[in-house]
Amino acid sequence: MRKKGVLLVVALAAILGVCACGTKQKKEAVFPELIIGGTSYNPYFYQDINGKYAGIDVEIAKEACKRAGYTPVFQSIPIEKRFQTLKNKEIDCLWSCLTIEGREDDYLWTNPYLYTQRVVVVRADSQIQSLEDLKNKRVGVQTGSTSEEIILNQLNPNFPELEQLTSFRELGEVFTALRKGYVDAIVGHESSFGTYTEEYPSEYRFLNMSLRSEAVGVAFQKGGDEGVVRKLNKAFGEMQQDKTMEEIVKKFGLDVEKNVYGGDADDQTKEGEK
């Protein structure tokens, strides 16, 4: 009788084990992958010392995809190849502090999930105090950036004529050019510039104005899956409501009012409060 009892316990354990395993497998169901392309742009999208993807956009993407039912798979893409990579369908979307303005009709966009401020930085000892002072000066930008496009295509009528516009592939090169005096000023995202200026607070100075506030979105190929966009938009809305967006932005030391809610969306043509 004892032997039969032992066999019965083993059988029950086996049955329970199968059930538990089945339950575990069900909980670990794999969501469909969303291949996300991004360009190295600290603090939005970069790889840490261990090679893991990190940054504001990476954290937002992970949380939004979890809520929308997708598994994010990140790929780093050179800035000059990002749009071609999307066109070639090597990725599902571009998600790396990508501004919508001027590209509205070129891609299938999500709703804006953040805003970014475009600013001008000079050396601490520079005599430049305003946009007007940039007339006939040398300015540096990152290649392929919206800052480059704004200046080349004269999208801001208050931006003066320059002596020279120089484009650099990496953001670090932009700051190196400013530090060594190859350019007189640089233009780019306030948050990205902040990661450099915070390390050397006595070397750089922001002009006391914002050149432009722009909406940031996720770009899909035109004619792409609108269902994915709707799900991400729903997730973004939830993350705004429960303050998740605020928490992520605060974690990286950015201004919540300006970066989550847009601050002043108009171009700043006069000096004012930073």
TORVO-102292 format. One record per residue: chain; x negated, y, z negated of N, C-alpha, C in turn. Coordinates in steps of 0.2 Angstrom, whole numbers, plus 5000, padded with zeros to 4 digits. Atoms other than C-alpha are relative to their C-alpha. Layout:
BEGIN
   cadena   n.east   n.north   n.up   ca.east   ca.north   ca.up   c.east   c.north   c.up
        A        X         Y      Z         X          Y       Z        X         Y      Z
...
***
This chain:
BEGIN
   cadena   n.east   n.north   n.up   ca.east   ca.north   ca.up   c.east   c.north   c.up
        A     4996      4994   5000      5000       5000    5000     4996      5006   5000
        A     5004      4994   5000      4986       5012    4996     4997      5001   5007
        A     5003      4999   4994      4978       5009    5013     5005      5003   5005
        A     4995      4997   4996      4995       5013    5022     5001      5008   4998
        A     4999      4993   5002      4996       5029    5011     4995      5004   5003
        A     5006      4996   4997      4979       5035    5017     5001      5001   5007
        A     4999      4999   4993      4983       5032    5035     5006      5005   5001
        A     4995      4995   4999      4999       5042    5033     4998      5007   4999
        A     5002      4994   5001      4990       5056    5025     4995      5003   5006
        A     5004      4998   4995      4977       5056    5039     5004      5002   5006
        A     4996      4999   4995      4991       5055    5052     5003      5007   4999
        A     4997      4994   5001      5000       5070    5044     4995      5006   5001
        A     5006      4995   4999      4983       5080    5044     4999      5001   5007
        A     5001      4999   4993      4981       5076    5062     5005      5004   5003
        A     4994      4997   4997      4998       5082    5066     5000      5008   4999
        A     5000      4993   5002      4996       5098    5056     4994      5004   5003
        A     5006      4997   4996      4979       5101    5064     5002      5002   5007
        A     4998      4999   4993      4986       5100    5081     5005      5006   5000
        A     4995      4995   5000      5000       5112    5076     4996      5007   4999
        A     5004      4994   5002      4988       5124    5068     4996      5002   5006
        A     5005      4998   4994      4976       5123    5083     5005      5003   5005
        A     4996      4997   4995      4991       5127    5094     5002      5007   4999
        A     4998      4994   5002      4996       5141    5084     4994      5005   5001
        A     5006      4996   4999      4978       5148    5084     4999      5002   5007
        A     5001      4998   4993      4977       5147    5103     5005      5005   5002
        A     4995      4995   4998      4993       5156    5105     4999      5007   4998
        A     5002      4994   5002      4987       5170    5094     4994      5003   5004
        A     5006      4998   4996      4971       5171    5104     5001      5000   5007
        A     4999      5000   4993      4979       5172    5121     4997      5006   5003
        A     5004      4995   4996      4968       5182    5133     5004      5005   5004
        A     4997      4995   4996      4975       5198    5140     4996      5000   5007
        A     5003      4999   4993      4972       5201    5159     4995      5006   4999
        A     5005      4995   5001      4956       5211    5161     5001      5006   5004
        A     5000      4994   4997      4955       5229    5166     4993      5003   5001
        A     5007      4999   4999      4938       5233    5174     4999      5008   5000
        A     5001      4993   5001      4933       5251    5168     4993      5002   5002
        A     5006      4997   4998      4920       5261    5177     4999      5006   4997
        A     5001      4993   5003      4911       5275    5168     4993      5002   5001
        A     5006      4997   4999      4896       5286    5170     4997      5002   4993
        A     5003      4999   5006      4883       5288    5156     5001      5008   4998
        A     4999      4993   5002      4889       5304    5147     5002      5001   4993
        A     5000      4999   5007      4886       5306    5129     5004      5006   4998
        A     4998      5005   5004      4897       5307    5118     5006      4996   5003
        A     4994      5003   4997      4911       5300    5130     4999      4992   5002
        A     5001      5007   4997      4903       5284    5138     4993      4999   5000
        A     5007      5002   4999      4886       5277    5135     4999      4993   4996
        A     5001      5007   5003      4877       5261    5129     4995      5002   4994
        A     5004      4999   5006      4869       5261    5111     4994      4996   5000
        A     5007      5003   5000      4852       5254    5106     5001      4993   5001
        A     4999      5007   5000      4860       5237    5106     5003      4998   5007
        A     4997      5001   4993      4866       5239    5124     5008      4999   5000
        A     4993      5001   5001      4884       5239    5118     5003      5007   5003
        A     4997      4994   4998      4896       5252    5126     5003      5004   4994
        A     4997      4996   5006      4901       5266    5114     5002      5007   5003
        A     4998      4993   4999      4908       5284    5114     5008      5001   5000
        A     4993      4998   5000      4925       5293    5114     5004      4996   5004
        A     4995      5003   4995      4932       5286    5130     5000      4992   4999
        A     5000      5007   5002      4926       5268    5125     5005      4998   4995
        A     4996      5001   5005      4935       5269    5109     5007      5001   5001
        A     4993      4999   4998      4951       5276    5116     5002      4995   5005
        A     4999      5005   4996      4950       5263    5130     5002      4994   4997
        A     4999      5006   5004      4949       5249    5118     5006      5000   4997
        A     4994      5000   5003      4963       5254    5108     5006      5001   5004
        A     4995      5000   4996      4974       5259    5122     5002      4994   5004
        A     4999      5006   4997      4971       5243    5131     5003      4995   4996
        A     4997      5005   5004      4975       5233    5116     5008      5001   4999
        A     4993      4998   5000      4992       5242    5115     5004      4998   5006
        A     4997      5001   4994      4995       5240    5133     5000      4993   5003
        A     5001      5007   4998      4990       5222    5134     4995      4998   5005
        A     5005      5001   4996      4974       5222    5143     4993      4999   4996
        A     5007      5001   5003      4956       5217    5139     4995      5005   5004
        A     5004      4996   4996      4944       5231    5144     4993      4997   5001
        A     5007      5003   4998      4928       5226    5153     4996      5007   5003
        A     5003      4994   4998      4916       5241    5155     4994      4999   5004
        A     5005      5000   4995      4904       5244    5169     4997      5007   5000
        A     5003      4994   4999      4891       5258    5170     4998      5001   5007
        A     5000      4998   4993      4891       5267    5187     4996      5007   5000
        A     5003      4993   4999      4879       5281    5193     5005      5005   5002
        A     4995      4995   4999      4888       5297    5194     5002      5001   5007
        A     4999      4999   4993      4885       5299    5212     5004      4995   5004
        A     4997      5006   4997      4893       5282    5216     5007      4998   4997
        A     4994      5002   5003      4908       5282    5205     5006      5000   5004
        A     4993      5000   4996      4922       5287    5217     4999      4995   5006
        A     5000      5006   4995      4915       5275    5231     5001      4993   4997
        A     4999      5007   5004      4914       5261    5218     5008      4999   4999
        A     4993      5001   5000      4933       5264    5215     5003      4999   5006
        A     4997      5001   4993      4937       5265    5233     4998      4993   5003
        A     5002      5006   4998      4927       5249    5236     5004      4994   4996
        A     4997      5004   5004      4938       5241    5223     4996      4995   4995
        A     5005      5004   5004      4923       5235    5213     5002      5001   4992
        A     4997      4999   5007      4932       5242    5197     5008      5002   5001
        A     4993      4998   5000      4950       5245    5193     5002      5007   4999
        A     4998      4993   5002      4949       5263    5186     4993      5003   4998
        A     5005      4996   5003      4937       5277    5182     5002      5003   4993
        A     4998      4998   5006      4937       5281    5164     4994      5003   4996
        A     5006      4997   5003      4923       5293    5158     5000      5008   5000
        A     4999      4993   5000      4928       5311    5154     5001      5003   5007
        A     4999      4998   4993      4935       5313    5172     5005      5005   5000
        A     4995      4995   4999      4944       5329    5175     5005      5000   5006
        A     4995      5001   4995      4960       5329    5185     5000      5006   5005
        A     4999      4994   4995      4960       5347    5192     4996      4999   5006
        A     5003      5000   4994      4956       5348    5210     5000      4993   5003
        A     5000      5007   4998      4958       5329    5212     5007      4997   4999
        A     4993      5003   5002      4977       5327    5208     5003      4996   5006
        A     4997      5003   4994      4981       5321    5226     4996      4994   5002
        A     5005      5005   4997      4966       5310    5228     5001      4993   4997
        A     4999      5007   5004      4970       5296    5215     5006      5000   4996
        A     4995      5002   5004      4983       5288    5205     4998      5002   4992
        A     5003      4998   5006      4981       5297    5188     5005      4998   4994
        A     4996      5001   5006      4987       5293    5170     5002      5007   4998
        A     4999      4994   5003      4994       5307    5160     4993      5003   4996
        A     5006      4998   5003      4980       5318    5152     5000      4997   4993
        A     5000      5003   5007      4974       5310    5136     4995      5004   4995
        A     5004      4995   5004      4961       5323    5131     4999      5006   5004
        A     5002      4994   4996      4955       5340    5136     4992      5002   4999
        A     5007      4998   5001      4937       5347    5138     4999      5007   5002
        A     5001      4993   4999      4930       5364    5137     4993      5001   5004
        A     5006      4999   4996      4917       5370    5151     4997      5006   4998
        A     5004      4995   5003      4904       5381    5144     4993      5002   5003
        A     5006      4998   4998      4888       5390    5147     4995      5000   4994
        A     5005      5000   5005      4872       5387    5137     4994      5004   5002
        A     5007      4996   4998      4856       5398    5137     4995      4998   4994
        A     5005      5000   5005      4840       5398    5127     5002      5005   4994
        A     4999      4996   5005      4841       5406    5110     4998      5007   5000
        A     5003      4994   4999      4830       5420    5115     5002      5004   5006
        A     4998      4997   4994      4839       5424    5131     5004      5006   4999
        A     4996      4994   5000      4846       5441    5135     5007      4999   5003
        A     4994      5001   4997      4861       5433    5143     5005      5000   4995
        A     4995      5000   5005      4877       5437    5134     5007      4998   5003
        A     4994      5001   4997      4891       5435    5146     5000      4997   5007
        A     5000      5003   4994      4896       5428    5163     4997      5005   5005
        A     5002      4995   4996      4892       5445    5171     4992      5000   5000
        A     5007      5000   5001      4874       5443    5165     4997      4994   5004
        A     5003      5006   4996      4872       5427    5176     4999      5002   5007
        A     5001      4997   4994      4872       5438    5191     4992      4999   5002
        A     5007      5000   4997      4856       5434    5202     4995      4996   4995
        A     5003      5004   5005      4851       5421    5188     4999      4993   5003
        A     5000      5007   4998      4846       5402    5190     5004      4996   4995
        A     4995      5004   5004      4859       5390    5184     4999      4993   5001
        A     5001      5007   4999      4857       5371    5181     5007      4997   4998
        A     4994      5004   5001      4871       5358    5182     4998      4993   5001
        A     5001      5007   4998      4873       5339    5183     5003      4999   5007
        A     4998      5002   4994      4874       5332    5200     5007      4996   5000
        A     4993      5003   5000      4892       5327    5205     5005      5002   4995
        A     4995      4998   5006      4900       5336    5190     5004      5005   5003
        A     4995      4995   4998      4915       5347    5191     4997      5007   4999
        A     5004      4994   5000      4903       5361    5185     4997      5002   5006
        A     5004      4999   4993      4893       5359    5201     5006      5003   5005
        A     4994      4998   4995      4910       5360    5211     5003      5006   4999
        A     4998      4993   5002      4916       5375    5202     4996      5006   5003
        A     5004      4995   4998      4901       5385    5206     4999      5000   5008
        A     5001      5001   4993      4898       5378    5224     5006      5003   5004
        A     4994      4998   4997      4916       5381    5229     5003      5006   4998
        A     4998      4994   5002      4918       5397    5220     5007      4999   4997
        A     4994      5001   5003      4933       5390    5210     5002      5005   4994
        A     4999      4995   5005      4931       5403    5196     4998      5007   5003
        A     5002      4994   4997      4932       5420    5204     4996      5005   4996
        A     5004      4996   5004      4924       5428    5189     4992      4998   4999
        A     5007      5002   5000      4908       5418    5191     4996      5004   5005
        A     5003      4996   4996      4895       5429    5198     4995      4996   5005
        A     5005      5003   4995      4883       5426    5213     4993      4999   4997
        A     5006      5002   5003      4868       5417    5208     4994      5000   5005
        A     5006      5001   4997      4850       5417    5213     4999      4993   5003
        A     5001      5007   4998      4849       5398    5213     5004      4996   4995
        A     4996      5005   5004      4860       5383    5208     4996      4994   5001
        A     5004      5007   4999      4850       5367    5204     5004      4995   4996
        A     4996      5006   5003      4858       5350    5201     4995      4995   4998
        A     5004      5005   5002      4850       5337    5191     5004      4993   4998
        A     4996      5007   5000      4855       5318    5190     5002      4999   4993
        A     4999      5002   5007      4854       5316    5171     5001      5007   4996
        A     4998      4994   5004      4861       5328    5158     4994      5002   4996
        A     5006      4999   5003      4844       5326    5149     4996      5005   5004
        A     5004      4996   4995      4836       5334    5164     5002      5007   5000
        A     4997      4994   4999      4848       5348    5164     4997      5004   4994
        A     5003      4996   5006      4842       5353    5146     4992      5001   5000
        A     5007      4999   4999      4824       5350    5150     4998      5006   5004
        A     5001      4995   4996      4825       5362    5164     5001      5007   4997
        A     4998      4994   5004      4833       5375    5152     4994      5002   4995
        A     5005      4999   5005      4820       5372    5139     4993      5003   5003
        A     5007      4998   4996      4805       5374    5151     5001      5006   5004
        A     5000      4994   4996      4812       5389    5159     5001      5000   5007
        A     4999      5001   4993      4815       5382    5176     5007      5003   5002
        A     4994      4996   4998      4833       5389    5175     5002      5004   4994
        A     4998      4995   5005      4841       5403    5165     5006      4998   4995
        A     4994      5002   5003      4857       5395    5160     5002      4993   5003
        A     4997      5006   4998      4866       5378    5161     5008      5000   4999
        A     4993      5001   5001      4885       5374    5163     5002      4993   5000
        A     4998      5007   5001      4894       5359    5157     5005      4999   4995
        A     4995      5001   5006      4906       5351    5144     4997      5002   4994
        A     5002      4998   5007      4905       5358    5127     4998      4994   4996
        A     5001      5006   5004      4906       5341    5119     4993      4997   5001
        A     5006      5003   4998      4892       5334    5129     4994      5004   4999
        A     5005      4995   5002      4881       5349    5127     4998      5000   4993
        A     5001      5000   5008      4884       5348    5108     4995      4995   4998
        A     5004      5006   5002      4875       5331    5107     4992      5002   5000
        A     5007      4998   4999      4859       5340    5113     4998      5006   4995
        A     5001      4994   5004      4861       5357    5104     5000      4999   4993
        A     5000      5002   5008      4864       5349    5087     4993      4998   4998
        A     5007      5003   5001      4847       5341    5088     4995      5006   4999
        A     5004      4994   5000      4839       5358    5091     5004      5007   5000
        A     4996      4995   5001      4850       5371    5084     4997      5007   5001
        A     5004      4994   5000      4837       5385    5084     4998      5002   5007
        A     5002      4999   4993      4833       5383    5103     5005      5002   5005
        A     4994      4998   4996      4850       5385    5111     5005      5004   4998
        A     4994      4996   5002      4865       5396    5111     5005      5000   5005
        A     4994      5000   4996      4882       5395    5118     5002      5007   5001
        A     4997      4994   4999      4889       5410    5126     5007      5000   4996
        A     4994      5000   5004      4904       5416    5116     5006      5001   5004
        A     4994      5000   4996      4917       5411    5128     5000      4993   5003
        A     4999      5006   4996      4924       5396    5137     5002      5001   5007
        A     4999      4999   4992      4923       5395    5156     5006      4997   5002
        A     4994      5004   4997      4937       5383    5158     5002      4995   4995
        A     4998      5005   5004      4948       5371    5148     5004      4995   5005
        A     4998      5005   4994      4952       5355    5159     5003      4994   4997
        A     4997      5006   5002      4963       5340    5157     4996      4994   5002
        A     5004      5006   4998      4955       5323    5157     5005      4994   5000
        A     4996      5006   4999      4963       5307    5164     4996      4994   5002
        A     5003      5007   4997      4960       5289    5170     5002      5000   5007
        A     4999      5000   4993      4959       5288    5189     5000      4993   5003
        A     5000      5006   4996      4965       5273    5199     5001      5001   5007
        A     4999      4999   4993      4965       5270    5217     5007      5002   5002
        A     4994      4998   4998      4979       5279    5226     5004      4994   5003
        A     4996      5006   4998      4993       5266    5229     4999      4994   4996
        A     5001      5006   5005      4987       5256    5214     5006      4998   4996
        A     4995      5003   5004      4996       5247    5201     5003      5006   4995
        A     4997      4995   5005      5008       5260    5193     5003      4997   4994
        A     4998      5003   5006      5014       5248    5180     4994      5000   4995
        A     5006      5000   5005      4996       5248    5172     5000      5008   4998
        A     5000      4993   5002      4997       5267    5172     5006      5002   4995
        A     4995      4999   5004      5014       5267    5164     4999      4998   4993
        A     5002      5003   5007      5008       5256    5150     4995      5004   4996
        A     5005      4996   5003      4993       5266    5147     5002      5007   4997
        A     4997      4994   5002      5003       5282    5146     5004      4999   4994
        A     4996      5002   5006      5014       5274    5133     4995      4999   4994
        A     5005      5001   5006      4999       5269    5123     4997      5007   4998
        A     5002      4993   5002      4992       5287    5124     5005      5004   4996
        A     4995      4996   5004      5008       5294    5118     5001      4997   4993
        A     5000      5003   5007      5008       5282    5103     4994      5002   4996
        A     5006      4998   5004      4990       5287    5099     5000      5007   4999
        A     5000      4993   5001      4994       5305    5100     5005      5000   4993
        A     4995      5000   5005      5009       5302    5088     4997      4998   4993
        A     5003      5003   5006      5000       5291    5075     4993      5003   4998
        A     5006      4996   5001      4985       5303    5076     4993      4996   5001
        A     5006      5003   4998      4973       5290    5083     4995      5004   5004
        A     5004      4996   4996      4967       5302    5096     4996      5005   4995
        A     5003      4996   5004      4963       5314    5082     4994      4997   4996
        A     5005      5004   5004      4953       5301    5072     4994      4999   5004
        A     5006      5002   4996      4942       5296    5086     4996      5007   5002
        A     5003      4994   4999      4939       5314    5091     4996      5003   4994
        A     5003      4998   5006      4935       5319    5073     4993      4996   4999
        A     5006      5004   5001      4923       5304    5072     4994      5002   5003
        A     5006      4998   4996      4912       5311    5085     4999      5008   4999
        A     5002      4993   5002      4912       5329    5077     5003      5005   5005
        A     4997      4995   4995      4923       5337    5091     5006      5004   4997
        A     4995      4996   5002      4936       5351    5088     5007      4997   5002
        A     4994      5004   4999      4953       5342    5087     5005      5005   5004
        A     4995      4996   4996      4964       5357    5093     4998      5001   5007
        A     5002      4999   4993      4953       5360    5109     5000      4994   5004
        A     5002      5006   4997      4949       5342    5113     5006      4996   5001
        A     4994      5004   5000      4966       5334    5109     5006      5003   5003
        A     4994      4996   4998      4978       5348    5112     4999      5005   5005
        A     5002      4996   4994      4969       5358    5125     4998      5007   4998
        A     5001      4994   5002      4967       5374    5115     5002      5005   5005
        A     4998      4995   4995      4967       5389    5127     4999      4997   5007
        A     5001      5004   4994      4970       5381    5144     4998      5005   5006
        A     5002      4995   4994      4966       5398    5154     4993      5001   5000
        A     5007      4998   5000      4949       5403    5160     4999      5006   4996
        A     5002      4994   5005      4940       5415    5148     4996      5004   5004
        A     5004      4995   4996      4934       5430    5158     4997      5005   4996
        A     5003      4995   5004      4929       5440    5143     4998      4996   4994
        A     5003      5003   5006      4919       5437    5127     5006      5000   4995
        A     4995      5000   5005      4930       5431    5113     4998      4995   4994
        A     5002      5005   5005      4930       5419    5098     4998      4993   5003
        A     5002      5006   4998      4921       5403    5101     5004      4994   4997
***
